[in-house]
């Protein structure tokens, strides 16, 4: 149904393997002898089999003294101080939001208390006005308004 792909080599064909050739080593820079500051003393050593070896004694160089490291690194101290400061700020923010919520509740309670007291005062005024205390009652039977004037 589909044409056969002929772009591939047959499996029987030999594959040539090429080995890389190493590069020639780079020539090292010439060594320039340096005279020591002072002439060292010549030392001879006699080995156990009787051979004598003569040469210059080389004093090993003294390394620089290592500065004493602090017990705790500066970075660790900074991270710890940052964490303590962050915790203090978060605690303060929680207290601030608690204070604001308590203040809002107090204002709400004061408004409700004022409404209850004022409503009670109005109720007392209305209920006591309906009782007669020797007041004169006037009934108006006909009232005439002409050109926004009352004529009784």
C-alpha positions in Angstrom: 0.0 0.0 0.0 2.8 2.4 0.9 6.0 2.6 -1.1 9.1 1.1 0.6 11.5 3.6 2.0 14.7 3.2 0.0 16.8 5.9 1.6 18.2 3.6 4.3 21.3 1.4 3.8 20.7 -2.3 3.9 21.6 -4.0 7.2 24.2 -6.1 5.5 26.4 -3.2 4.5 29.5 -2.7 6.6 29.8 0.5 8.7 33.2 2.1 8.8 34.3 3.3 12.3 36.8 6.2 12.4 39.0 6.5 15.5 39.9 10.0 16.5 43.6 10.8 16.3 45.0 12.5 19.5 46.5 15.9 19.1 50.2 16.5 19.8 50.7 17.8 23.4 51.2 21.6 23.7 54.8 22.4 24.5 55.2 23.7 28.0 56.6 27.1 28.6 60.4 27.1 29.3 61.3 27.1 33.0 63.3 30.1 34.1 65.5 29.5 37.1 65.1 32.0 39.9 67.9 32.7 42.3 66.9 32.4 46.0 67.2 35.5 48.2 70.0 33.9 50.2 72.3 31.0 49.7 70.9 28.0 51.6 73.2 25.6 53.4 74.3 22.4 51.8 73.1 19.3 53.6 74.4 15.7 53.2 72.4 12.6 54.2 73.8 9.1 54.6 71.3 6.4 53.6 71.2 3.0 55.3 73.0 1.2 52.4 75.9 3.7 52.6 75.0 6.1 49.8 75.5 9.8 50.5 73.0 12.3 49.1 74.0 15.9 49.1 71.7 18.9 48.4 70.2 22.1 49.6 67.8 22.0 52.5 64.5 23.6 51.7 62.6 25.1 54.5 58.9 24.6 54.0 57.0 27.8 53.7 54.9 28.8 56.6 51.2 29.2 55.6 49.4 32.4 56.5 47.6 32.1 59.9 43.9 31.4 59.4 41.6 33.9 60.8 39.4 32.6 63.5 35.9 31.9 62.3 33.0 33.1 64.4 30.9 30.4 65.9 27.8 31.5 63.9 28.0 32.9 60.4 27.0 36.5 59.7 24.4 35.3 57.2 22.7 33.0 59.8 22.5 35.9 62.2 20.9 38.1 59.6 18.4 35.5 58.7 17.5 34.9 62.3 17.1 38.6 63.0 14.9 39.0 59.9 12.7 36.1 61.2 12.4 37.7 64.6 11.4 41.0 63.1 8.9 39.4 60.7 7.3 37.6 63.7 7.1 40.8 65.7 5.5 42.6 62.8 3.0 39.8 62.3 2.1 39.8 66.0 1.6 43.5 65.9 -0.6 43.3 62.8 -2.8 40.7 64.5 -3.1 42.9 67.6 -3.9 45.9 65.3 -6.7 44.0 63.5 -8.1 42.7 66.8 -8.1 46.3 68.2 -9.9 47.6 65.1 -12.5 44.8 65.3 -13.1 45.6 69.0 -13.4 49.3 68.3 -15.9 48.6 65.5 -18.0 46.4 67.9 -17.9 49.1 70.5 -19.2 51.7 68.1 -21.9 49.4 66.9 -23.1 48.7 70.5 -23.1 52.5 71.2 -25.3 53.1 68.1 -27.7 50.4 69.1 -27.8 51.7 72.7 -28.5 55.3 71.5 -31.3 54.0 69.1 -32.9 52.0 72.0 -32.8 55.0 74.4 -34.0 57.5 71.8 -36.8 55.1 70.6 -37.9 54.6 74.2 -38.0 58.3 74.8 -40.2 58.8 71.7 -42.4 55.9 72.8 -42.9 57.6 76.2 -43.7 60.9 74.5 -46.3 59.3 72.2 -48.0 57.2 74.9 -48.2 60.0 77.5 -49.7 62.5 74.9 -52.7 60.3 74.3 -53.8 60.5 78.0 -55.9 63.5 78.9 -54.5 65.8 81.6 -57.1 68.5 81.5 -56.2 69.6 78.0 -58.7 71.2 75.6 -59.7 69.2 72.6 -60.8 71.2 69.5 -62.6 69.4 66.7 -62.5 71.1 63.3 -65.5 70.1 61.2 -64.9 72.1 58.1 -61.7 73.6 57.0 -61.5 75.7 53.8 -58.2 76.4 52.1 -58.3 79.2 49.5 -55.2 80.3 47.8 -53.1 78.6 50.4 -54.8 80.4 53.3 -56.9 78.7 56.0 -60.4 80.0 56.5 -62.1 78.3 59.4 
